[in-house]
Amino acid sequence: MSKPVRSLPARVFVVLLALGVLAGCASVPDSSPVQPLQQITPGEDAATTPGPSQTSDPVELVRGFISASAVSENRHAAARLFLTHKAQNWDDSAALTVLGDKPNVSYSQNPDETGHAVVRVQGSQIGRLNPDGSFVQDESSINLEMQVTKVDGQWRIATPPVGAYVVLQAFRANYKAVKIYFTDPIRHKVAPDLRYLAAEPARSMASRVMEKLLGGPSAALAGAVINVIPKTARLRSNLVPGPDGLASIDLTELGDLDDDLRTAIAAQVVFSLASAQVKRVHLTDDGAPLDVDGEDLTTNTLSDLSSEGDSRADVPGLVVINGRARMMNGNDLGDPLAGPAGNGGYDLLGATMSTDGQRMAAINRRDGRQLLIGREGAPLAPSGVRASSLTRPTWTPTGGEVWTVRDASNVARVIVGQDGRPSIGPIDASALTNLGPINDLRLSRDGVRVAAIVGGQLVVGAVSRSAAGVVTIRNVHVVRPIGLTDLVAVDWRSDDELAVVGRHTVARVSVDGLDLRPVQTNNLTLPLAAVADSPGRPLLVTDLNGLWSFGPDEVGTWRQLASGAATVPGYPG
């Protein structure tokens, strides 16, 4: 392969069986003796945690079964110790449901003289883990019943549920979040697809990452990214990274490849394996180096194909205060922006810079709301987008498009030509607009996703672009509809995490809805009105009294930067 084309700590549970590894389901007796489950943290000695006890009552047994179900190794061998012999045909692969809190486990039918009982499990679920490792949110209540039978003096579960049920805390301890990278077909850069893989056995993590990569994008990103690795491709040999972080990967059935395609394949492989702690990759095609130079590949050697470098740290954020734009430098409010945008030539409602700092977009409220676009320090030109209300402008990573929402119901896509002249481009946003009024909308900094506040709820979708220039918002879903309500603004914290504010709430949430982390609201005066967030930059929030900053390290309290409720922050993009 030629040089890249520049234009273009989890806690895990491991089952140790006193009599050796289970050879199969049939080897599990009706009445299992107490077996130790070991809890191991990398770099620490193992500590034991109890398995099924001879003295466990039915309720304790079901609680232990749910806890052990977090360990997927050897077909949930740890959880199968809690089952009767006849229940060993348990279909653990049907689904893995993640419960949002500690479920209530109680008797539905008390133990009787014949050694039978029914145990009820009630609680709430966040969603399910797909076989490809992608998480699908589905907030709902659960109500399960399991029949428990006494065999040889010990209680065992006779009717386990279909699939496995895991509480969120145990899921986090036993599953590792990884990013599988696919290619943006327009920009030819890689974009991440969030997956969750069992943390153990750690030695096979790299192989499982490659398996998910060869399997293609998840449903959430279908149509927005492509897998440049052919569907026929497969590994010729086992993938076992060395202690120095080098992995040798030999692919076969790749077909005929030009240099650009070889580069794209290498980028997907290298960035995906970085999640499995693979630092260097020696990539071959049927034994021949995929790179004609025969060099080992790293994320650094392929950095130009990553979207992470698109947002430059030297491009300032913008804060609109009383209609005028000021720069946001690091953790502090900077000088007014040069030109009419900063000296009062316009009455602005919000403004953002493109990620490269070459252009800015702003909403002017003089003579009605209109979107202006231009160079920093120079007069801004009308874009042709005018309405009674417009959301904060948001840029694509190339700086070639600006999006805003007219009158909370119509997504406007403005194409900015090489000469800076704007034109209105077509877009099918019906999957988003059909959900209700849109209060805020932000493109992800890799350009393949969009987040919006629709009817007070957080909505995420994929941005699909065809070779003919057709742009469609698809795969739309509401994120945490129960946990996040009455929202007013959103921004991208990173490629897989969002920051949201409601009138009384500040939170960060993963793009798939699995993780929800409230941020303290100490010092803030409710209600809240706006938010800005970006990798390595402080979280900015507007409250009733002005603009506040919360450090990127999430340590400390809010610090006021400007007074007045009419402040709107915006980071590049």
For each residue, the residues with C-beta under 8 A, 3 or more apart:
1: 259 262 263 266 283 289 290 291 292 293
2: 5 259 262 263 291 292 293
3: 293
4: 8 263 266 267 301 302 304 305
5: 2 8 188 259 260 263
6: 304
7:
8: 4 5 187 188 189 260 263 304 305
9: 41 42
10: 172 173 174 175 176 199
11: 39 40 41 173 174
12: 39 40 41 71 173 174 199 200 202
13: 37 38 39 40 49 68 70 71 78 173 174 200
14: 37 38 39 40 46 71 73 200
15: 35 37 38 51 71 73 74 77 78 81
16: 35 36 37 38
17: 20 21 22 35 77
18: 33 35 36
19:
20: 17
21: 17 74
22: 17 25 27 28 74 77 80
23: 27
24: 27
25: 22 28 75 80 88 89
26: 88
27: 22 23 24
28: 22 25 32 80 81 83 85 88
29: 32 85
30: 84 85 151 152 156
31: 151 152 153 154 156
32: 28 29 35 52 81 154 156
33: 18 54
34: 50 51 52 53 54
35: 15 16 17 18 32 51 52 81
36: 16 18 48 49 50 51
37: 13 14 15 16 48 49 50 51 68 71 78
38: 13 14 15 16 46 47 48 49
39: 11 12 13 14 46 47 48 49
40: 11 12 13 14 44 46 47
41: 9 11 12 44
42: 9 202
43:
44: 40 41 47
45:
46: 14 38 39 40
47: 38 39 40 44
48: 36 37 38 39
49: 13 36 37 38 39
50: 34 36 37 53 64
51: 15 34 35 36 37 64 68 78 81
52: 32 34 35 56 61 64 81 82 154 156
53: 34 50 56 60 64
54: 33 34 153 154
55:
56: 52 53 60 61 64 154 155
57: 60 61 111 155
58: 61 62 107 111 117 119 148 155
59: 62 63 105 106 107 119
60: 53 56 57 63 64
61: 52 56 57 58 64 65 82 119 148 155 156 157
62: 58 59 65 66 82 105 119 121 146 148 157
63: 59 60 66 67 105
64: 50 51 52 53 56 60 61 67 68 82
65: 61 62 68 69 79 82 83 146 157 160
66: 62 63 69 103 105 121 165 166 167
67: 63 64 70 167 170
68: 13 37 51 64 65 71 76 78 79 81 82
69: 65 66 76 78 79 92 164 165 166 170
70: 13 67 166 167 170 171 173 174 175
71: 12 13 14 15 37 68 76 77 78 79 174 200
72: 75 76 92 96 164 174 198
73: 14 15 76 77 78 198 200 201
74: 15 21 22 77
75: 25 72 80 92 93
76: 68 69 71 72 73 79 80 90 92 164
77: 15 17 22 71 73 74 80 81
78: 13 15 37 51 68 69 71 73 81
79: 65 68 69 71 76 82 83 92 164
80: 22 25 28 75 76 77 83 88 90
81: 15 28 32 35 51 52 68 77 78
82: 52 61 62 64 65 68 79 156 157
83: 28 65 79 80 87 88 90 156 157 158 160
84: 30 87 88 149 151 156 157 158
85: 28 29 30 88 151
86: 89 158
87: 83 84 90 156 157 158 159 160
88: 25 26 28 80 83 84 85
89: 25 86
90: 76 80 83 87 160
91: 94 162 163
92: 69 72 75 76 79 163 164
93: 75 131 163
94: 91 162 163
95: 128 129 162 163 164
96: 72 128 129 163 164 165 166
97: 125 127 128 129 142 163 164 165 166
98: 125 126 127 128 129 135 166 167 168 171 514
99: 103 123 124 125 126 142 165 166 167 168
100: 123 124 125 126 139 168
101: 123 124 167 168
102: 123 167
103: 66 99 121 122 123 142 165 167
104: 121 122 123
105: 59 62 63 66 119 120 121
106: 59 119 120 122
107: 58 59 110 111 117 118 119 120
108: 118 119 120 145
109: 112 116 117 118
110: 107 117
111: 57 58 107 115 116 117 148 150
112: 109 115 116 117
113:
114:
115: 111 112 149 150 151
116: 109 111 112 147 148 149 150
117: 58 107 109 110 111 112 147 148 155
118: 107 108 109 145 146 147 148
119: 58 59 61 62 105 106 107 108 145 146 148
120: 105 106 107 108 143 144 145
121: 62 66 103 104 105 142 143 144 145 146 165
122: 103 104 106 141 142 143 144
123: 99 100 101 102 103 104 141 142
124: 99 100 101 139 140 141 142
125: 97 98 99 100 128 138 139 140 141 142
126: 98 99 100 137 138 139 168 513 514
127: 97 98 135 136 137 138 139 512 513 514
128: 95 96 97 98 125 135 136 138
129: 95 96 97 98 133 134 135 136 175 196
130: 133 134 135 136 218 219
131: 93
132: 195 212 215 218
133: 129 130 178 180 195 196 197 212
134: 129 130 193 194 195 196 218 219 220 512
135: 98 127 128 129 130 194 196 512 513 514
136: 127 128 129 130 219 512
137: 126 127 477 479 480 512 513 514
138: 125 126 127 128
139: 100 124 125 126 127 480 481 482 483
140: 124 125
141: 122 123 124 125
142: 97 99 103 121 122 123 124 125 165
143: 120 121 122
144: 120 121 122 161 165
145: 108 118 119 120 121 159
146: 62 65 118 119 121 157 158 159 160 161
147: 116 117 118 157 158 159
148: 58 61 62 111 116 117 118 119 155 156 157 158
149: 84 115 116 155 156 157 158
150: 111 115 116 153 154 155 156
151: 30 31 84 85 115 154 155 156
152: 30 31
153: 31 54 150
154: 31 32 52 54 56 150 151
155: 56 57 58 61 117 148 149 150 151
156: 30 31 32 52 61 82 83 84 87 148 149 150 151
157: 61 62 65 82 83 84 87 146 147 148 149 160
158: 83 84 86 87 146 147 148 149
159: 87 145 146 147
160: 65 83 87 90 146 157
161: 144 146 165
162: 91 94 95
163: 91 92 93 94 95 96 97
164: 69 72 76 79 92 95 96 97
165: 66 69 96 97 99 103 121 142 144 161
166: 66 69 70 96 97 98 99 170 171 174
167: 66 67 70 98 99 101 102 103 170 171
168: 98 99 100 101 126 171 172 514
169: 172 173
170: 67 69 70 166 167 173 174
171: 70 98 166 167 168 174 175 196
172: 10 168 169 175
173: 10 11 12 13 70 169 170
174: 10 11 12 13 70 71 72 166 170 171 198 199 200
175: 10 70 129 171 172 196 197 198 199
176: 10 196 197 198 199 205 275
177: 194 195 196 275
178: 133 194 195 196 197 205 209 212 272 275 276
179: 192 193 194 195 271 272 275 495 496
180: 133 192 193 195 209 212 213 272 275
181: 190 191 192 193 213 267 268 271 272
182: 190 191 193 216 217 221 225 226 227 228 268
183: 188 189 190 191 225 226 227 228 264 267 268
184: 187 188 189 190 191 224 225 307 446 447 448
185: 188 225 226 465 467
186: 465
187: 8 184 307 397 398 447
188: 5 8 183 184 185 260 264 305
189: 8 183 184 267 305 306 307 446
190: 181 182 183 184 264 267 268 271 305 306 307
191: 181 182 183 184 221 224 225 307 446 447 448 495
192: 179 180 181 271 446 495 496
193: 134 179 180 181 182 217 218 220 221 225
194: 134 135 177 178 179 496 510 511 512
195: 132 133 134 177 178 179 180 212 218
196: 129 133 134 135 171 175 176 177 178 514
197: 133 175 176 178 205 208 209 212
198: 72 73 174 175 176 208
199: 10 12 174 175 176 202 205
200: 12 13 14 71 73 174
201: 73 204 205
202: 12 42 199 205
203: 240
204: 201 207 208
205: 176 178 197 199 201 202 208 209 276 277
206: 209 210 239 240 241 247 273 276 278
207: 204 210 211 235 238 239 240
208: 197 198 204 205 211 212 276
209: 178 180 197 205 206 212 213 272 273 275 276
210: 206 207 213 214 235 239 249 269 272 273
211: 207 208 214 215
212: 132 133 178 180 195 197 208 209 215 272
213: 180 181 209 210 227 229 268 269 272
214: 210 211 227 229 233 234 235
215: 132 211 212
216: 182 227 231
217: 182 193 221 222 224 225 226 227
218: 130 132 134 193 195 221 222
219: 130 134 136 222 475
220: 134 193 460 462 475 477 512
221: 182 191 193 217 218 224 225 448 449 462 475
222: 217 218 219 462 474 475
223: 462 464 472 474 475
224: 184 191 217 221 448 449 462 463 464 465 474 475
225: 182 183 184 185 191 193 217 221 448
226: 182 183 185 217
227: 182 183 213 214 216 217 231 268
228: 182 183 261 264 265 268
229: 213 214 233 251 254 265 268 269
230: 233 253 254 255
231: 216 227
232: 253 254 255
233: 214 229 230 251 252 253 254
234: 214 251 252 253
235: 207 210 214 238 239 249 250 251 252
236: 250 251 252 286 287
237: 250
238: 207 235
239: 206 207 210 235 247 248 249
240: 203 206 207 247
241: 206 245 246 247 276 277 278
242: 245 246 247
243:
244: 279 280
245: 241 242 277 278 279 280
246: 241 242 278 279 280 281 282 296
247: 206 239 240 241 242 273 278 280 281 282
248: 239 281 282 284
249: 210 235 239 269 273 281 282 283 284
250: 235 236 237 284 285 286 287
251: 229 233 234 235 236 254 283 284 285 286 290
252: 233 234 235 236 285 286
253: 230 232 233 234
254: 229 230 232 233 251 257 265 285 286
255: 230 232
256:
257: 254 261 262 265 285 290
258: 261 262
259: 1 2 5 262 263
260: 5 8 188 263 264
261: 228 257 258 264 265
262: 1 2 257 258 259 265 266 290 291
263: 1 2 4 5 8 259 260 266 267 302 305
264: 183 188 190 228 260 261 267 268 305
265: 228 229 254 257 261 262 268 269 283 290
266: 1 4 262 263 269 270 281 283 290 291 297 302
267: 4 181 183 189 190 263 264 270 271 302 305 306
268: 181 182 183 190 213 227 228 229 264 265 271 272
269: 210 213 229 249 265 266 272 273 281 283 297
270: 266 267 273 274 281 283 297 298 299 302
271: 179 181 190 192 267 268 274 299 302 306
272: 178 179 180 181 209 210 212 213 268 269 275 276
273: 206 209 210 247 249 269 270 276 278 281
274: 270 271 277 278 279 299
275: 176 177 178 179 180 209 272
276: 178 205 206 208 209 241 272 273
277: 205 241 245 274
278: 206 241 245 246 247 273 274 281
279: 244 245 246 274 298
280: 244 245 246 247 296 297 298
281: 246 247 248 249 266 269 270 273 278 296 297 298
282: 246 247 248 249 289 296 297
283: 1 249 251 265 266 269 270 289 290 291 297
284: 248 249 250 251 287 288 289 290
285: 250 251 252 254 257 288 289 290
286: 236 250 251 252 254
287: 236 250 284
288: 284 285
289: 1 282 283 284 285 292 293 294
290: 1 251 257 262 265 266 283 284 285
291: 1 2 262 266 283 294 295 297
292: 1 2 289
293: 1 2 3 289
294: 289 291
295: 291 301
296: 246 280 281 282
297: 266 269 270 280 281 282 283 291 301 302
298: 270 279 280 281 301 302
299: 270 271 274 302 303 306
300: 303
301: 4 295 297 298
302: 4 263 266 267 270 271 297 298 299 305 306
303: 299 300 306 309
304: 4 6 8 309
305: 4 8 188 189 190 263 264 267 302
306: 189 190 267 271 299 302 303 309
307: 184 187 189 190 191 310 397 445 446 447 495
308: 311 495 535
309: 303 304 306 312
310: 307 355 356 397 445 446 573
311: 308 315 355 397 445 534 535 571 572 573
312: 309 315 355 356 357 572
313: 536
314: 357
315: 311 312 353 354 355 356 357 572
316: 327 328 329 334 353 357 572
317: 327 328 353 532 534 537 540 569 570 571 572
318: 325 326 327 328 337 351 352 353 360 569 570
319: 325 326 327 328 333 540 547 561 562 567 568 569 570
320: 323 324 325 326 348 349 350 351 362 566 567 568 569 570
321: 324 326 547 562 564 566 567
322: 564 566
323: 320 344 346 347 348 349 365 566
324: 320 321 336 337 341 342 343 344 348
325: 318 319 320 336 337 341 342 348 351 360 362
326: 318 319 320 321 333 334 335 336 337 342
327: 316 317 318 319 333 334 335 336 337
328: 316 317 318 319 332 333 334 540 569 571
329: 316 332 333 334
330: 537
331: 538 549 551 559
332: 328 329 561
333: 319 326 327 328 329 547 561 562
334: 316 326 327 328 329
335: 326 327 342
336: 324 325 326 327 342 343
337: 318 324 325 326 327 341 342 351 360 376 377
338: 342 376 377
339: 342 343 345 376 377 378 379
340: 343 344 345 346 379 380
341: 324 325 337 345 346 348 351 360 362 376 380
342: 324 325 326 335 336 337 338 339
343: 324 336 339 340
344: 323 324 340
345: 339 340 341 379
346: 323 340 341 362 364 366 372 380
347: 323 364 365 366
348: 320 323 324 325 341 351 362 363 364 365
349: 320 323 362 363 364 365 369 390 392 568
350: 320 362 363 391 392 393 568 570
351: 318 320 325 337 341 348 360 361 362 363 393 568 570
352: 318 360 361 362 392 393 394 395 570 571 572 573
353: 315 316 317 318 357 359 360 376 395 570 572
354: 315 357 358 359 360 361 395 399 572 573
355: 310 311 312 315 395 397 399 445 572 573
356: 310 312 315 399
357: 312 314 315 316 353 354 376 572
358: 354 375 399
359: 353 354 373 374 375 376 395 399 416 420
360: 318 325 337 341 351 352 353 354 373 374 375 376 380
361: 351 352 354 371 372 373 383 393 395 402 404
362: 320 325 341 346 348 349 350 351 352 371 372 373 380 393
363: 348 349 350 351 369 370 371 372 390 392 393 404
364: 346 347 348 349 367 369 370 371 372 380
365: 323 347 348 349 368 369
366: 346 347
367: 364 370
368: 365 386 387 388
369: 349 363 364 365 386 387 388 389 390
370: 363 364 367 382 383 385 386 390
371: 361 362 363 364 382 383 384 385 386 390 393 402 404 412 414
372: 346 361 362 363 364 380 381 382 383
373: 359 360 361 362 380 381 383 402 414 416 420 422
374: 359 360 378 379 380 381 420
375: 358 359 360 378 420
376: 337 338 339 341 353 357 359 360
377: 337 338 339
378: 339 374 375
379: 339 340 345 374
380: 340 341 346 360 362 364 372 373 374
381: 372 373 374 420 421 422
382: 370 371 372 386
383: 361 370 371 372 373 402 414 422
384: 371 414 422 423 424
385: 370 371 390 404 406 412 414 424
386: 368 369 370 371 382
387: 368 369 390 406 407 410
388: 368 369 407
389: 369 406 407 408
390: 349 363 369 370 371 385 387 393 404 405 406
391: 350 404 405 408 438 439 440 441
392: 349 350 352 363 404 440 441 442 530 568 570
393: 350 351 352 361 362 363 371 390 402 403 404
394: 352 402 403 404 441 442 443 573
395: 352 353 354 355 359 361 399 401 402 403 443 572 573
396: 399 400 401 402 403 443 447
397: 187 307 310 311 355 445 446 447 573
398: 187 401 447
399: 354 355 356 358 359 395 396 416
400: 396 415 416
401: 395 396 398 413 414 415 416 425
402: 361 371 373 383 393 394 395 396 413 414 416 422
403: 393 394 395 396 411 412 413 414 441 443 450
404: 361 363 371 385 390 391 392 393 394 411 412 414 441
405: 390 391 408 409 410 411 412 438 441 452
406: 385 387 389 390 409 410 411 412
407: 387 388 389 410
408: 389 391 405 437 438 439
409: 405 406 433 437 438
410: 387 405 406 407 429 433
411: 403 404 405 406 427 429 432 433 438 441 473
412: 371 385 403 404 405 406 424 427
413: 401 402 403 424 425 426 427 471
414: 371 373 383 384 385 401 402 403 404 422 423 424 425
415: 400 401 422 423 424 425
416: 359 373 399 400 401 402 420 421 422
417: 420 421 422 423
418:
419:
420: 359 373 374 375 381 416 417
421: 381 416 417
422: 373 381 383 384 402 414 415 416 417
423: 384 414 415 417
424: 384 385 412 413 414 415
425: 401 413 414 415 469 471
426: 413 469 470 471
427: 411 412 413 471 472 473
428: 431 470 471 472 473
429: 410 411 432 433 472 473
430: 433 434
431: 428 434 435 461 472 473 474 476
432: 411 429 435 438 450 452 454 459 461 473 476
433: 409 410 411 429 430 438
434: 430 431
435: 431 432 454 455 459 476 478
436: 454 455
437: 408 409 454 455
438: 391 405 408 409 411 432 433 441 452 453 454
439: 391 408 452 453 454 456 487 488 489
440: 391 392 452 453 488 489 490
441: 391 392 394 403 404 405 411 438 450 451 452 453
442: 392 394 450 451 452 490 491 492 573
443: 394 395 396 403 447 449 450 463 573
444: 447 448 449 450 451 492 495
445: 307 310 311 355 397 492 495 534 573
446: 184 189 191 192 307 310 397 449 495
447: 184 187 191 307 396 397 398 443 444 463
448: 184 191 221 224 225 444 462 463
449: 221 224 443 444 446 460 461 462 463 511
450: 403 432 441 442 443 444 460 461 462 463 473
451: 441 442 444 458 459 460 490 491 492 498 511
452: 405 432 438 439 440 441 442 458 459 460 461 490
453: 438 439 440 441 456 457 458 459 487 488 489 490 500
454: 432 435 436 437 438 439 457 459 478
455: 435 436 437
456: 439 453 485 486 487 488 502
457: 453 454 478 479 481 484 485 487
458: 451 452 453 478 479 480 484 487 490 498 500 509
459: 432 435 451 452 453 454 476 477 478 479
460: 220 449 450 451 452 476 477 479 498 511
461: 431 432 449 450 452 473 474 475 476 477
462: 220 221 222 223 224 448 449 450 473 474 475
463: 224 443 447 448 449 450 471 472 473
464: 223 224 471 472 473 474
465: 185 186 224 469 470 471
466: 469 470 471
467: 185
468:
469: 425 426 465 466
470: 426 428 465 466
471: 413 425 426 427 428 463 464 465 466
472: 223 427 428 429 431 463 464
473: 411 427 428 429 431 432 450 461 462 463 464 476
474: 222 223 224 431 461 462 464
475: 219 220 221 222 223 224 461 462
476: 431 432 435 459 460 461 473
477: 137 220 459 460 461
478: 435 454 457 458 459 481
479: 137 457 458 459 460 484 498 509 511 512 513
480: 137 139 458 483 484 509 513 516
481: 139 457 478 484 485
482: 139 485
483: 139 480 516
484: 457 458 479 480 481 487 500 502 505 507 509 516
485: 456 457 481 482 502
486: 456 502 503 504 505
487: 439 453 456 457 458 484 490 500 501 502 505
488: 439 440 453 456 501 502 503 527 528 529 530
489: 439 440 453 500 501 528 529 530 531
490: 440 442 451 452 453 458 487 498 499 500 501 531
491: 442 451 498 499 531 532 533 534 571
492: 442 444 445 451 495 497 498 499 533 534 573
493: 497 498 499 508 533 534 535 539
494: 497 535
495: 179 191 192 307 308 444 445 446 492 511
496: 179 192 194 510 511 512
497: 492 493 494 508 509 510 511 515
498: 451 458 460 479 490 491 492 493 508 509 510 511 533
499: 490 491 492 493 506 507 508 531 533 539
500: 453 458 484 487 489 490 505 506 507 508 509 531
501: 487 488 489 490 505 506 507 528 529 530 531 541
502: 456 484 485 486 487 488 505 506 528
503: 486 488 526 527 528
504: 486 521 526 527 528
505: 484 486 487 500 501 502 518 521 528
506: 499 500 501 502 518 519 520 521 524 528 531 539 541
507: 484 499 500 501 516 517 518 519
508: 493 497 498 499 500 516 517 519 533
509: 458 479 480 484 497 498 500 513 515 516 517
510: 194 496 497 498 513 514 515 516
511: 194 449 451 460 479 495 496 497 498
512: 127 134 135 136 137 194 220 479 496
513: 126 127 135 137 479 480 509 510 516
514: 98 126 127 135 137 168 196 510
515: 497 509 510
516: 480 483 484 507 508 509 510 513
517: 507 508 509
518: 505 506 507
519: 506 507 508 539 550 554
520: 506 557 558
521: 504 505 506 524 526 558
522: 557 558
523: 548 557 558 560
524: 506 521 528 541 543 548 558
525: 543 544 545
526: 503 504 521 543 544
527: 488 503 504 543 544
528: 488 489 501 502 503 504 505 506 524 531 541 542 543
529: 488 489 501 542 543 565
530: 392 488 489 501 540 541 542 567 568 569
531: 489 490 491 499 500 501 506 528 539 540 541 542 569
532: 317 491 539 540 569 570 571
533: 491 492 493 498 499 508 537 539 540 571
534: 311 317 445 491 492 493 537 571 572 573
535: 308 311 493 494
536: 313 552
537: 317 330 533 534 552 571
538: 331 549 550 551 552
539: 493 499 506 519 531 532 533 549 550 551 552
540: 317 319 328 530 531 532 533 547 548 549 550 561 569
541: 501 506 524 528 530 531 547 548 550 558
542: 528 529 530 531 546 547 548 565 567 568 569
543: 524 525 526 527 528 529 546 548 565
544: 525 526 527 565
545: 525 560 563 564 565
546: 542 543 560 561 562 563 564 565 567
547: 319 321 333 540 541 542 560 561 562 567 569
548: 523 524 540 541 542 543 558 559 560 561
549: 331 538 539 540 558 559 560 561
550: 519 538 539 540 541 554 556 557 558 559
551: 331 538 539 554 555 556
552: 536 537 538 539
553:
554: 519 550 551
555: 551
556: 550 551 559
557: 520 522 523 550
558: 520 521 522 523 524 541 548 549 550
559: 331 548 549 550 556
560: 523 545 546 547 548 549 563
561: 319 332 333 540 546 547 548 549
562: 319 321 333 546 547 567
563: 545 546 560
564: 321 322 545 546 567
565: 529 542 543 544 545 546
566: 320 321 322 323
567: 319 320 321 530 542 546 547 562 564
568: 319 320 349 350 351 392 530 542
569: 317 318 319 320 328 530 531 532 540 542 547
570: 317 318 319 320 350 351 352 353 392 532
571: 311 317 328 352 491 532 533 534 537
572: 311 312 315 316 317 352 353 354 355 357 395 534
573: 310 311 352 354 355 394 395 397 442 443 445 492 534
